[in-house]
Amino acid sequence: MRAAVLAGDDPGPVAAEFRAPAAGQGEQILRVLAAGLNPIDLGTLPPPGNAARPMIVGREGVGLTPEGRRVYFGGTIAPYGSVAEQALVEEAAMVALNDVISDADAIVLGIAGMAAWGALTRATTLRRGEVVLVLGATGVVGQLAVQAARILGAGRVVAAGRDGERLESLRSIGADAVVALGEHDDLAAALREAAGGTVDITVDMLWGDAALPALLAAGFRGRHISIGNSAGDATLPGAPWRRNLVSIIGYSSSALPADERRAIYQELLVHAETGDLRVPIQEFALDQIGEAWQQLPAASGAKLIVRPSS
């Protein structure tokens, strides 16, 4: 079968032939209709020359079961990734789809959607009227977090990021105010001003230099949800946020049991069907995997979808 294969010392995947999978107990072979790429894919690959290569990249997609049921799948069984004509997945990792949602939109709800929605419904509970700050709001997860906060009843949503043009566009999907990172001498003060006071919940994809100012902008018993560190590590003095009883909470959907991930995904499906959750989508053919792969670090703000079959 044809797949996006990472082999030998190659820095990225290429479209090539790969042996077809064989299913064991509790596993399914799916015909892949569309596969999603995520920035996290870059950080989980074995280094060149590693025995885990060759392998197929990608960890989520939409496919058809042998019976013709269309499903979303999150997670694959190595060395079979999702960017292939066939994927090998655990049955527990599949969620049935209806005819309303498109393949691409179904993938948007997966790794990215569950990160955003789970941060506000599992890592903490957003109470109606609270102020939510989204750090890294111009990426796919960030855009979904802005929309999720609005759906869940936030009183004010502040979007912070580095791309000024894309930041402004987030007003149309639920942001009440935007803050351009790197343009303020006192970022904590800029965040408080945008929040109209203090922040109740921060959804943070960045960490790095933005973490401390966000913690300083948090109100009493604020919650800082860390779901990524694309801006690197952070050094945090304890007193400024400890005195406000601010909680720093780590969240990863992949750490949840399969039934909980499935429940989150089904909640997202309800809102996606009404058009309340949307991000730009950019599609590629399998032969364009190199071009798609190069865009992953750029955080273009679009969900990258690969169609393994023409």
N, C-alpha and C positions, 0 to 999 in steps of 0.2 A: 504494500500500500504506500501511497505518497504521504509524506509528513514533513514537519519542520524539525530537522534533525540537528542536534548539537553533538559533534564528534571530534575526537582527537584534540588538536590544539586550536580549533576554530574559535574565534572570539564570539561568534554568534551563530544562530541556526541557519541552515540552508534547506531548500526544498529537495528532498531525496527519497529514495525507496527505503522502507523499513519493514522488518518482518511483522506480519499480522499477529495480533494478540490472540491468546486462548484464555477463556474464562474459567475460573475455578468456582467453588461453592460460594454463593453470596455475591457473585460478580456478574457484570453485564458487559457485553460488547455493544457499543452504540455506533451508529453511523452518524458522524459529526456533521451538523448543518452549519454551525458557526462556532468559533472559539474566541475567547477573550484573552487579551494580553494585559498584564498589570505591572507597574513598577516593581512590585515585590518579586516578580519573576527573576529580575536581574540579580537580586541578592541571595537567591537560593540555589544557584547553579553550581555544580561541582567544578573545580578549577580545571584548566587544560591538562590533559594527560591523566585525569582521575579515572579510576576503574569504573565509576558510575556512568561514564560515557561509553558508547553513544546512547543518547536519550532523546525523547521528543519533548519539546517545550510546551508550556501552557498548563493551566490547572483548572480551567472552567470552560464551560461551553453549553451548547444546546444540541441534542442529538435525538435520534430515533431508536427505540428499542427494536428487537427483532419482530415484535408484534405490531410495530408501527406507531407506538405511543411517543409523543414528543415530550422530552423532559429537559430540565436544566440539571446540570451536574457540576458540583463543586468538589474538586479533588479527583485525582486519577491515581492509578497504580503503576509505579515505576517499573520499567523505563518509559511507560506510555503516558505522554502528556495529551493535552486536548487539541493541539494544532496538528491534526492528522485526519485522514479519511475515516479512521476508526479510533475509538477511545476505549480503554479498559477501566471501568469504574466499579466501586462498591455500590450495591443496590441502595444502601442507606444514604448514599450521597446524592440520590436523584430526587427531583421534585417534579411532579406532573404539571404540565402547562395546558392552558386552554387555548382556543383558537384566536383569542382577542389580542394577546401580546405577541409582538414580533420576536424573532430570534435575538436580534441585537438588544432590544429593550430588556428581554429576559436576562441577558448577560450583565447588563448594567446593574440590575438588582442584586447580583451575586456578591462577589468579593467586595466591591466598592459599596454597593447598597447596604449590605449587612454591616459593614464597618460603621457607616454613618448612622443607620437606624439603631443598631445595637448600642452604640455609645450613649444614645439619648433614652433608651428604653431598658437596657440591661445593666450597663455600667452605672447608671443613675436613672432617676425618673424625673423627667422635666415636668415641673408644675406649671399650670397655666399662668401666664403673665410674667414668667421669669425672663431674664436677659441672657441671651446666648451669644457667645463669641466663637467664631469659627476661624482658627488659624490655619492658613493654607487653603483658603476658600476657593481659589481659582482652579484647583485640580478637580478631578472627577469626584473623589470622596468629599471634598470640600463643598462642591456645588450641591451634592446630594444632602449633606449635613445642613446647609442653609435651608433647603426645601423641607427637610424632615423637621427642623426646629419650628418652622412656620406651621406645618401640618399638626404638630403636637401641641400647639398653643402658646408658643413663646410670645411674650409681650413686645420684645425688641430683639432683632437679630443683627449682629455686627459681623461683617465679613472682612477679614484681613488677609492680605497677600501682596505679592511683589509686582504683578502685572496690572498696571493701572487701567488699561483699556478693558481687560476682562473683569476686573473688580467692579467697574461701573456697570457692566452688563448684569451683574448679580442682583442689582436692584429690581430687575424685572422678574426674578424668581423668588423674591422674598426678603432680600437684605434691606434693612432700614437705613444702615449707614455702612460706609466702607472706610478702611484704614490701609493706606499704602505702607508696607513695611520698608524700612530703610530710608524713610523720608522725614523722620521725626527725631529730634534730640532727646525727647522724653516720651518714649513709646507708651509707657504705662499711663501717662496723663492723656495722650491721644486716644487710647482705648477707653479710658473712663469718660472722656468727653463724648466719644461716639456712642457709648452705652447709655449716656444720660445719667450717669452715676457709677455704680459698680456692676461687676459681672457676676451672674449666678452660676453659669455653666460655661466652661471653655471646652470645645472639641478641638484637639490639637494634633494636626498631622506633621508639625514641623519640629517641635522641641527646640534645640539649639538656642540662639540668641533671643528668640521671641518668648521662650518659656517664662523667664523671670518677670519681664514686664507684664505678661498676662496674669501671673500669680499676684503681682502687686496691684493689678486692677480688680482682682476678685473681691467680692463682698464677704460679709460674715457667713461662715459655713458654705462658702463657694465650693464648687467641684470642678477640678481640672482633669479632663479625660484625655489621657495620652494614648493615641492610636497609631502614632508613627513618629519617626525622627529623621525626616528627610533633610533637615537643616543641621544634623549632627547632634552631638551631646551637649549637655548644659551643666554649668556649675551653679548650684542654688544655695544661697545663704538661708538658714532656717528661720530666723526670727520674723522676717516681714510677712510670710504667709502663715506661719504657725500661730501668731497672735490673733489672726482672724479665723482660726480653726478651718483653714482651707484644706480640703482633701485632694490629694493627687492619686488618681485612679488609672491603672493600666487596663486597656481593653483590647482583646483580639477575638474576633468571631471564631477563628480556627481553634481556639482553646475550648469552645463550648461543645457539649455533646451534640451528636448528629440531629437528635429530635428537636433540640433548641434552635439550632441553625435552620432547620426546616420551618419551624414556627415563625422565625423572623422573616424568612423569605416569603412565606405565605401572607404575612402582614403587609409586606411591601407590594406584593402582587395586587392587593386591593387598591392601593393608591396609584399604582402605575396604570391600572386600567382606566382611571379617571383623568390621566394626564397630569397628575400632581407631582410626578417625579420624572425629570428629563435632563439629559445632558447631550452635548453634541456627540455624534458618532462618526468615526472614520473607518471605512471598510477597505480591506486588502484581499487580494487573491493569494493563494498559497505561494505562488512564485514571487510574490512581493514581500515575503517574510523578512528579508534583509532590510528593506525600507521601513517596515513596521517596527522592527526591533530597534532600529536607530532612533526612532521617535520616543521610545519608552523613557529615557532619562530626561527628556525635554519637558515633561509634564505639560503637554499641549492643551490640556483641558478637555480633550475629546477622548471618549472611550474607543480603544483600538480593537477592532473586530477582524478576524481572519476567516475567510471562507475556504475551507480545505478542498472542496469540490467545486468545479466550475458549473 
